[in-house]
């Protein structure tokens, strides 16, 4: 049994310290981390409504080319809409 006045000796039978970094109480949620990542990268969420058959064809194209939606849309906008005339 440990003497309650003893403060120098460590407790050999006490609970172990849990693994990992101790909690600070101000952890961000996944949504907050993702929002900050988008801000650092300068990205903006852009929503578009398209016909269902067009979306199916677009998804087939993405699987065939092994590209992301963002990459294809960005390339189309840059090459077709923002090109110098």
C-alpha positions in Angstrom: 0.0 0.0 0.0 1.3 3.5 -0.8 1.6 6.2 1.8 -0.7 9.1 0.9 2.0 11.6 1.9 4.6 10.1 -0.4 4.8 12.2 -3.6 8.2 11.3 -4.9 7.9 7.5 -5.5 6.1 6.5 -8.7 3.2 4.0 -8.4 4.3 0.7 -9.9 0.8 -0.8 -9.8 -1.1 2.2 -11.1 -2.8 2.6 -14.5 -0.7 2.9 -17.6 -0.7 6.0 -19.6 -2.9 5.5 -22.7 -1.2 5.3 -26.1 -1.0 8.3 -28.4 -1.0 12.1 -27.9 -3.0 13.3 -24.9 -6.3 15.0 -25.9 -6.2 18.8 -25.9 -10.0 19.3 -26.0 -9.9 21.4 -29.1 -9.7 18.8 -31.9 -11.2 19.6 -35.3 -13.8 17.5 -36.9 -13.1 15.9 -40.3 -15.3 18.5 -42.0 -13.3 21.3 -40.5 -10.0 19.8 -41.5 -11.2 19.3 -45.1 -12.5 22.9 -45.3 -9.1 24.2 -44.2 -7.4 22.0 -46.8 -9.6 23.4 -49.5 -8.9 26.9 -48.4 -5.2 26.3 -48.4 -5.4 24.8 -51.9 -7.6 27.5 -53.2 -10.4 25.1 -54.1 -14.1 26.0 -54.2 -17.0 23.5 -54.3 -19.1 23.8 -57.5 -22.4 22.0 -57.9 -24.0 21.3 -61.3 -27.3 19.6 -62.2 -27.1 17.4 -65.3 -29.4 15.0 -67.1 -29.1 11.4 -65.8 -28.0 9.9 -69.2 -25.2 12.5 -69.5 -24.0 11.6 -66.1 -23.9 7.9 -66.9 -21.9 8.6 -70.1 -19.6 10.9 -68.1 -18.9 8.2 -65.5 -18.2 5.6 -68.2 -15.7 8.1 -69.8 -14.0 8.6 -66.4 -13.7 4.8 -65.8 -12.2 4.4 -69.3 -9.7 7.3 -69.0 -9.0 6.6 -65.2 -9.4 10.3 -64.4 -11.2 12.3 -61.7 -14.3 14.4 -62.2 -12.5 17.5 -61.0 -9.6 17.0 -63.5 -11.9 16.5 -66.5 -14.1 19.5 -65.7 -11.1 21.7 -65.0 -9.5 20.8 -68.3 -12.8 21.4 -70.2 -13.4 24.8 -68.7 -9.8 25.9 -69.3 -9.6 24.6 -72.9 -13.2 25.4 -74.1 -14.5 28.3 -72.1 -11.5 30.3 -71.0 -9.3 30.0 -74.1 -8.1 33.1 -75.9 -10.2 33.9 -78.9 
